[in-house]
Amino acid sequence: MNEEHFKKIISHAKEFGFIFPSSEIYDGLSATYDYGQNGVELKNNIKKYWWRSMVQMNENIVGIDAAIFMHPNTWKASGHIDAFNDPLIDNKDSKKRYRADILIEDHIQKIENKINKELIKGKKRFGEDFNEAEFKATNPNIIRRIKEIKKIEEEMEMAFKNDDLSAIYQLIVNLGITCPLSGSNNWTDVRQFNLMFKTELGSVSGESSNIFLRPETAQGIFVNYLNVQKTGRKKIPFGIAQIGKAFRNEIVARQFIFRMREFEQMEMQFFITPGTQEKWYEHWKKERMKWHKALGIPQELLRFHDHIKLAHYADAASDIEFKFPFGFKELEGIHSRTDFDLKQHEDLSKKKLRYFDPEKNESYIPYVIETSIGLDRMFLALLAYSLKEEKLEDGSSRSVLSLPYSLAPNKASVLPLVKKDGLAEKAKQIFNSLKTQYNCIYDEKDSIGKRYRRNDALGTPFCITIDYDTINDHAVTVRERDSMSQERIMLEDLNNFIDSKVNMNLLF
């Protein structure tokens, strides 16, 4: 995957009704997007898969839906007002603003790309005899570059650990990092940028009416921890899941829907006994990676990346990264949040947020393991992995969106061969019988070949063609998206056939 592929994804998303620029008739709004008719169905299916895997498949995890607006003390207790910052740096020549840590991470990515080029050369040279581990351990260029990356990461870690913004600036200068637009290294000093969106509640403006749009959904879970624990009679360990909007005043919102100021999160906070956090942290790392792989995403496109800069609430953190067209980037975070959040809320609210453990006969503030996935990023990852250009045997080509069948916006497209001789009426009957169970498309415009191609591009798993034989033999031709194979299916067996291929249970 590369930048050209990324452009194709963006173009495809708009052309086929997945994502539109927001307020497009007014020339749009920077880094803001709307989900179209097919995009919203795919998005809902991703949510459904995540919710079922978290809430339905785990008897000790329940779901809530907390409000976006919360008491301002929530964000004081969580540390967001004082510490929710990103390191900001400006280029004096281009007048463009960047996150300092992203500039350094992009520089590391360039070094990793050079390592990958060496590996590609090695594979070509040695063929089937190629041993990647041995090659990386003996190739002097790769050894040098790995050492270079390690040194940069150590310096970056130390600077962030000490909150030394001048050291971050010096690292950028020493690495020769330049502005992508101006090509210059004429940088300002690094300074902190708070990501909170402030607004006002009520009709009268003033300091007392200031509130914030939530930058994460997690705090809605923490302030409801006791409500859920008591009303649900939950014993530790147990989890609370939530899907909802979050808002961050990003320094640079970029890369299509990868980084936006308004986005959606799927988060789960798992409450555990203090001292067991290492065990549960590893457990949820494995479980979340399994969730991604169940969608058919190959291992080489996924990896764990331990955090260099830990959040103020965490004692361990790792990202599941996906190889987007612009490189490996965070898809999901797994954090060991200790007892920071509940302890802070207890101190500020003066309300006891402790759990009485009958086995230990003592009360304590639970520790927390968090899993947090960006829904929009997951959407983009699926588009990036699924969109393919295929050459066909007849010399033509097709665009196909090879989405997992269970997540596809529409499960089947019903196509009368022609609109006359009763075929359209029969097709409508079949469509009406299917639509109560699945999202389906009825399509009678253009040749059958063009309709096949259109549905391939939409990611529709099955095209059901009603022809003249259907009237007599009560069977239809079902074409499968990925293989393009066709088979005759009796109408009485059609529902069961489709369900056996698209049911979400197949992912578990």
C-alpha positions in Angstrom: 0.0 0.0 0.0 1.2 3.5 -0.8 0.1 7.1 -1.3 -1.4 6.3 -4.7 -3.6 3.6 -3.1 -4.6 6.1 -0.5 -5.9 8.6 -3.1 -7.9 5.7 -4.7 -9.5 4.9 -1.3 -10.6 8.5 -0.8 -12.0 8.7 -4.4 -13.7 5.4 -4.1 -15.3 6.3 -0.7 -17.0 9.3 -2.2 -17.9 7.8 -5.6 -19.7 4.9 -4.0 -21.5 6.6 -1.1 -19.3 5.8 1.8 -17.9 9.2 2.9 -18.6 12.7 1.8 -16.8 16.0 2.7 -19.0 17.7 5.3 -20.9 20.8 4.1 -19.5 20.2 0.6 -21.9 22.6 -1.1 -20.3 25.4 1.0 -16.8 24.2 0.0 -16.6 21.9 3.1 -15.1 22.3 6.6 -11.5 21.2 7.2 -11.1 17.6 8.4 -14.8 17.1 8.8 -16.6 14.3 7.0 -20.1 12.7 6.7 -20.8 9.0 6.3 -23.0 8.3 3.3 -25.6 5.6 2.7 -23.2 2.8 2.4 -20.6 4.2 4.9 -23.2 4.4 7.7 -24.2 0.7 7.2 -20.5 -0.4 7.3 -19.9 1.7 10.3 -23.0 0.3 12.1 -21.8 -3.3 11.3 -18.4 -2.6 12.8 -20.1 -1.3 15.9 -22.3 -4.3 16.0 -19.3 -6.7 15.7 -17.4 -4.9 18.5 -20.5 -4.7 20.8 -21.3 -8.3 20.4 -17.7 -9.4 21.0 -17.5 -7.2 24.2 -20.9 -7.2 25.7 -22.8 -10.2 24.4 -19.8 -12.6 24.4 -18.6 -11.7 27.9 -21.0 -12.2 30.8 -19.0 -9.9 33.0 -19.1 -6.9 30.6 -22.0 -4.6 30.2 -22.6 -1.5 28.2 -23.7 2.1 28.8 -24.2 5.3 26.9 -23.0 8.3 28.8 -23.8 11.9 27.9 -21.3 14.0 25.9 -21.8 17.0 28.3 -20.3 16.3 31.8 -19.7 18.4 34.9 -16.4 20.4 34.4 -15.0 18.8 37.6 -14.9 15.5 35.6 -12.1 16.9 33.4 -10.3 18.5 36.3 -10.2 15.1 38.2 -9.1 13.2 35.1 -6.2 15.6 34.5 -7.4 16.7 31.0 -7.7 20.4 31.9 -4.1 20.5 33.2 -2.3 17.8 31.3 -4.2 16.9 28.1 -1.6 18.5 25.8 0.3 17.8 22.6 3.7 19.2 21.8 3.2 22.0 19.2 5.9 23.3 16.8 5.5 25.8 13.9 7.6 26.2 10.8 8.4 30.0 10.4 8.7 29.8 6.6 5.5 27.8 5.7 3.5 29.1 8.7 2.3 25.5 9.2 1.8 23.9 12.5 2.9 20.3 13.5 2.9 17.9 16.4 6.5 17.6 17.4 6.2 13.9 18.4 4.5 13.1 15.1 7.4 14.8 13.2 9.9 12.5 15.0 7.7 9.4 14.5 7.5 10.2 10.8 11.3 10.4 10.7 11.5 7.0 12.4 9.0 5.7 9.8 11.3 6.8 7.0 14.2 4.9 8.5 11.9 1.8 8.9 11.0 2.2 5.2 14.7 2.0 4.3 15.0 -1.2 6.4 12.0 -2.6 4.4 13.7 -1.8 1.1 16.8 -3.7 2.3 14.6 -6.7 3.2 12.9 -6.6 -0.3 16.4 -6.6 -1.9 17.4 -9.6 0.3 14.2 -11.5 -0.7 14.9 -11.0 -4.4 18.5 -12.0 -4.0 18.1 -15.2 -1.9 14.6 -16.3 -3.0 13.2 -19.2 -1.1 16.4 -19.5 0.9 15.8 -16.0 2.4 16.0 -16.0 6.2 14.6 -12.6 7.4 15.8 -12.9 11.0 19.3 -13.8 10.0 19.4 -11.1 7.3 18.4 -8.4 9.8 21.0 -9.6 12.3 23.9 -9.6 9.8 23.1 -6.8 7.2 25.3 -3.8 8.3 22.8 -1.2 6.9 19.9 -2.7 8.8 22.0 -3.1 12.0 23.0 0.6 11.7 19.4 1.8 11.1 18.0 -0.3 14.0 20.5 1.3 16.3 19.6 4.7 14.9 15.9 4.1 15.6 16.6 2.9 19.2 18.8 6.0 19.9 16.1 8.3 18.7 13.4 6.5 20.7 15.5 6.6 23.9 16.1 10.4 23.5 12.5 11.0 22.8 11.3 8.9 25.7 13.7 10.7 28.1 12.6 14.2 26.9 8.9 13.4 27.3 9.5 11.7 30.7 11.1 14.9 31.9 8.6 17.2 30.2 11.7 18.8 28.5 10.3 20.6 25.5 13.7 22.1 24.7 15.1 18.6 24.3 12.3 17.7 21.9 13.2 20.8 19.9 16.9 20.0 19.9 16.1 16.4 18.8 14.1 17.7 15.8 17.0 20.0 14.9 19.7 17.3 15.3 17.8 14.9 13.1 17.6 17.4 10.4 13.8 17.2 10.2 12.4 19.7 7.8 8.9 21.0 7.0 7.3 18.9 4.3 6.0 22.1 2.6 8.8 24.6 2.9 11.7 22.1 3.1 13.3 24.3 5.8 14.2 23.6 9.4 13.4 27.1 10.6 11.3 26.0 13.6 9.8 27.8 16.6 10.3 26.5 20.1 8.1 23.5 21.1 5.2 24.4 23.4 2.2 22.6 24.8 -1.2 22.8 23.1 -4.4 21.8 25.1 -6.7 19.6 23.1 -10.0 20.4 24.9 -12.9 22.0 23.2 -14.6 24.6 25.4 -18.2 25.6 25.1 -21.0 27.2 27.1 -24.1 25.7 28.7 -27.2 27.8 29.1 -28.3 31.2 27.9 -26.0 33.4 29.9 -22.3 33.4 29.1 -19.7 33.5 31.9 -17.1 31.4 33.7 -19.7 29.4 35.6 -21.3 28.2 32.4 -18.1 26.9 30.8 -18.1 23.2 30.0 -16.1 20.9 27.7 -16.9 18.6 24.8 -15.5 15.2 26.0 -12.1 14.3 24.6 -12.7 10.6 25.4 -15.7 8.5 26.4 -13.8 6.8 29.2 -14.7 9.3 31.9 -18.4 8.6 31.4 -17.7 5.1 32.4 -15.7 6.0 35.4 -18.3 8.4 36.9 -20.9 5.7 36.4 -18.7 2.8 37.7 -20.5 2.7 41.1 -24.0 3.0 39.5 -23.3 0.0 37.3 -21.5 -2.0 40.0 -24.4 -1.7 42.5 -27.4 -1.9 40.2 -25.8 -4.8 38.2 -24.5 -6.5 41.4 -21.2 -6.9 39.6 -18.2 -8.7 41.1 -14.7 -7.8 40.2 -13.4 -8.4 37.5 -16.0 -6.8 35.3 -16.1 -4.4 32.4 -18.2 -1.5 31.1 -18.3 -0.8 27.4 -19.4 2.3 25.5 -19.5 3.6 21.9 -19.7 7.3 21.5 -18.5 10.6 20.0 -15.4 12.4 21.3 -13.9 15.7 20.3 -10.2 16.9 20.3 -8.9 20.2 19.1 -6.1 18.5 17.1 -3.1 20.6 16.1 -3.2 19.0 12.7 -6.2 17.0 11.6 -5.1 15.1 8.5 -5.0 11.9 6.4 -8.7 11.7 5.5 -10.7 10.2 8.4 -7.6 9.0 10.3 -7.2 12.1 12.4 -10.3 14.3 12.9 -11.6 16.7 15.5 -14.9 14.9 15.8 -14.6 11.2 16.0 -16.1 8.0 17.4 -14.6 5.7 20.0 -15.4 2.1 21.1 -14.0 1.8 24.6 -14.1 -0.7 27.4 -12.9 -0.2 30.9 -12.2 -3.5 32.8 -12.1 -3.2 36.6 -9.7 -5.6 38.4 -8.1 -6.3 41.7 -4.9 -4.3 42.3 -1.8 -6.4 41.6 -3.5 -8.4 38.8 -3.0 -5.6 36.1 -0.1 -7.3 34.3 -2.1 -10.5 33.8 -5.2 -8.7 32.5 -3.2 -6.3 30.4 -1.6 -9.2 28.5 -5.0 -11.0 28.3 -6.7 -8.0 26.6 -3.8 -7.4 24.3 -4.2 -11.0 23.0 -8.0 -10.7 22.8 -8.0 -7.5 20.9 -5.5 -8.7 18.3 -7.6 -11.9 17.9 -10.6 -9.6 17.1 -8.8 -7.8 14.3 -7.5 -11.0 12.8 -11.0 -12.6 12.7 -11.8 -10.0 10.0 -9.2 -11.6 7.8 -6.6 -8.9 8.2 -3.2 -10.6 7.8 -0.6 -10.6 10.5 1.9 -8.6 8.4 -0.5 -5.6 8.4 -0.8 -5.6 12.2 1.7 -5.2 15.0 2.0 -4.2 18.7 3.9 -1.0 19.5 4.7 -0.2 23.1 4.3 3.5 24.0 7.4 5.6 24.4 5.5 8.4 26.1 3.0 7.1 28.7 -0.1 9.0 29.5 -0.3 10.5 32.9 -2.7 7.8 34.1 -0.9 4.7 32.8 1.8 2.3 34.0 1.8 0.3 30.7 0.4 1.0 27.2 0.6 -0.6 23.8 -1.0 0.1 20.5 -2.3 -2.3 17.9 -1.0 -0.6 14.7 -2.3 -1.2 11.2 -0.2 -0.6 8.1 -2.1 2.2 6.4 -1.1 3.5 3.0 0.9 6.1 4.9 2.7 3.6 7.2 2.0 1.8 10.5 -0.3 3.9 12.7 -2.3 3.4 15.8 -5.6 1.6 15.4 -6.4 0.6 19.0 -4.8 1.3 22.4 -4.6 -1.1 25.4 -3.7 0.8 28.6 -3.2 -0.2 32.2 -4.7 2.9 33.8 -4.0 1.8 37.4 -6.4 3.3 39.9 -5.7 6.9 38.8 -9.2 7.8 37.4 -11.4 6.4 40.2 -9.0 7.7 42.9 -9.1 11.2 41.4 -12.8 11.2 41.1 -13.2 10.0 44.7 -10.9 12.7 46.0 -12.6 15.6 44.1 -16.2 14.4 44.5 -15.8 13.2 48.1 -17.9 10.1 47.1 -16.6 6.7 48.0 -15.8 4.7 44.8 -14.5 1.7 46.5 -15.3 -2.0 46.0 -15.8 -4.3 48.9 -14.2 -7.6 48.1 -15.9 -10.4 50.1 -13.1 -12.8 49.5 -10.4 -10.5 50.8 -12.8 -8.8 53.3 -11.5 -5.4 52.4 -12.4 -2.4 50.4 -10.2 -0.9 47.6 -10.2 1.2 44.6 -10.1 -1.1 41.5 -7.4 -0.9 38.9 -8.4 -0.6 35.3 -7.4 -2.1 32.0 -8.7 -0.1 29.0 -9.2 -1.1 25.4 -9.9 1.9 23.1 -10.4 1.7 19.3 -11.1 4.5 17.0 -14.2 3.6 15.0 -13.3 5.9 12.1 -9.8 4.5 11.9 -11.1 1.0 11.9 -13.4 2.0 9.0 -10.4 3.4 7.1 -8.3 0.3 7.8 -11.0 -2.0 6.4 -11.3 0.2 3.3 -7.5 0.2 2.9 -7.2 -3.5 3.2 -10.3 -4.4 1.2 -10.1 -2.2 -1.9 -8.4 -4.0 -4.7 -7.9 -3.6 -8.4 -8.0 -7.0 -10.1 -7.0 -8.0 -13.7 -9.4 -10.4 -15.2 -8.7 -13.3 -17.7 -10.3 -11.4 -20.5 -7.9 -8.5 -20.1 -10.4 -6.2 -18.3 -10.1 -5.1 -14.7 -12.5 -4.5 -11.8 -12.5 -2.6 -8.5 -13.6 -4.8 -5.7 -14.1 -4.0 -2.1 -13.4 -7.4 -0.4 -15.0 -6.5 2.9 -15.8 -9.4 5.4 -19.2 -10.6 4.3 -20.6 -10.0 7.8 -19.7 -6.4 7.7 -20.6 -5.5 4.1 -23.2 -2.7 3.9 -25.5 -4.8 1.7 -25.5 -8.6 1.8 -27.1 -9.2 -1.6 -28.2 -7.4 -4.8 -31.3 -8.6 -6.6 -31.0 -8.2 -10.4 -33.7 -9.0 -12.9 -32.0 -10.0 -16.2 -34.4 -7.7 -18.0 -37.2 -5.4 -16.9 -39.9 -7.1 -19.0 -41.7 -10.5 -19.2 -42.5 -10.6 -15.5 -38.8 -10.9 -14.5 -38.8 -7.5 -12.7 -42.0 -8.4 -10.8 -40.4 -11.8 -9.7 -37.2 -10.0 -8.7 -39.2 -7.6 -6.5 -40.9 -10.5 -4.8 -37.5 -12.1 -4.0 -36.2 -8.7 -2.8 -39.1 -8.2 -0.5 -38.6 -11.6 1.0 -34.9 -11.0 1.7 -35.1 -7.4 3.0 -36.7 -8.4 6.3 -33.4 -10.2 7.2 -30.7 -8.4 5.4 -29.8 -5.0 3.8 -30.3 -5.7 0.1 -30.2 -3.7 -3.1 -32.6 -3.9 -6.0 -30.9 -3.0 -9.2 -32.3 -3.1 -12.7 -30.3 -0.4 -14.5 -27.6 -1.2 -17.1 -26.3 -4.5 -18.4 -25.9 -7.4 -16.0 -22.1 -7.1 -16.3 -22.1 -3.4 -15.3 -24.4 -4.2 -12.4 -21.9 -7.0 -11.3 -19.0 -4.5 -11.4 -21.0 -1.9 -9.5 -21.8 -4.3 -6.7 -18.2 -5.5 -6.6 -17.1 -1.9 -5.9 -19.8 -1.6 -3.2 -18.5 -4.8 -1.5 -21.8 -6.6 -1.9 -21.1 -10.4 -1.3 -23.8 -11.9 -3.6 -25.6 -10.9 -6.7 -28.8 -12.8 -7.3 -29.9 -12.9 -11.0 -33.5 -13.6 -11.9 -33.7 -15.0 -15.5 -36.3 -16.6 -17.7 -35.6 -20.0 -16.2 -36.5 -18.7 -12.8 -40.2 -18.6 -13.7 -40.2 -22.3 -14.5 -37.6 -23.9 -12.2 -38.0 -21.5 -9.2 -34.2 -21.1 -9.0 -31.9 -18.1 -9.3 -28.2 -17.7 -10.3 -26.1 -16.5 -7.3 -22.8 -14.9 -8.1 -20.2 -14.7 -5.3 -18.2 -11.4 -5.2 -14.6 -12.6 -4.5 -14.4 -15.7 -6.7 -17.0 -14.5 -9.2 -18.3 -18.1 -9.3 -21.9 -18.7 -10.0 -24.3 -21.4 -8.9 -28.0 -22.2 -9.2 -29.9 -22.0 -5.9 -33.5 -22.9 -5.3 -35.6 -20.0 -4.0 -36.7 -22.1 -1.0 -33.0 -22.4 -0.1 -31.9 -18.8 -0.8 -32.3 -17.4 2.7 -30.4 -20.2 4.4 -27.7 -20.0 1.7 -27.0 -16.3 2.3 -27.3 -16.6 6.1 -24.6 -19.4 6.1 -22.2 -17.0 4.4 -22.9 -13.6 6.0 -24.0 -14.4 9.6 -21.9 -12.4 12.1 -21.6 -15.5 14.3 -19.0 -16.8 11.8 -16.6 -14.2 13.2 -16.6 -15.8 16.6 
